[in-house]
């Protein structure tokens, strides 16, 4: 269904797609069609893309139960699987999978893994931290043991605080109360006219009204007229 919108708004796509659209419409899949559950028992070769990827419910699990006992079949797991899911079990070599309804499925099909996840891995997270240079890091997704390992690695390598709270746990992160900013000369002149011609004095505090602008990691309070 989504491909219909891509066809309608072809002018929004990149130049390569627009140039080849007449000769070959890349959104027309001649050999791909919507899957019907009746196809599960069809003989002959077939490739099915099904969700969810962790095999914890839905169409993918239904197909797995049917095809797992046949050694001629193969399943390719495209990403991370949470511990306890069927996907996690077969990736770790399980040859028999038991379900809540006491159904037992023997796994004779080949099981392969292909990293195709949108989530950043540990290397990607470390590169992101190195690039952004944050004061604190909060890990919110992943297996507990691996998150604990990554937390220690982040703290050792970057010498910053890292948190990995459990579900429902609250983390309190303190930030500096005082944030140094620059004030534009125009704003200072305007405010000086309002109050007096005397130079600023720490003992004589006053409120400045302006627009806070951030550019190139510098924060500046500027006059509205600027």
HELIX and SHEET records of a PDB file:
HELIX    1   1 UNK A    2  UNK A    8  1                                   7    
HELIX    2   2 UNK A   10  UNK A   12  5                                   3    
HELIX    3   3 UNK A   15  UNK A   20  1                                   6    
HELIX    4   4 UNK A   37  UNK A   41  5                                   5    
HELIX    5   5 UNK A   58  UNK A   67  1                                  10    
HELIX    6   6 UNK A   86  UNK A   91  1                                   6    
HELIX    7   7 UNK A  122  UNK A  132  1                                  11    
HELIX    8   8 UNK A  144  UNK A  158  1                                  15    
HELIX    9   9 UNK A  185  UNK A  195  1                                  11    
SHEET    1   A 2 UNK A  74  UNK A  77  0                                        
SHEET    2   A 2 UNK A 110  UNK A 113  1                                        
SHEET    1   B 2 UNK A  96  UNK A  98  0                                        
SHEET    2   B 2 UNK A 104  UNK A 106 -1                                        
SHEET    1   C 2 UNK A 136  UNK A 138  0                                        
SHEET    2   C 2 UNK A 161  UNK A 163  1                                        
SHEET    1   D 3 UNK A 182  UNK A 183  0                                        
SHEET    2   D 3 UNK A 218  UNK A 222  1                                        
SHEET    3   D 3 UNK A 211  UNK A 215 -1                                        
END                                                                             
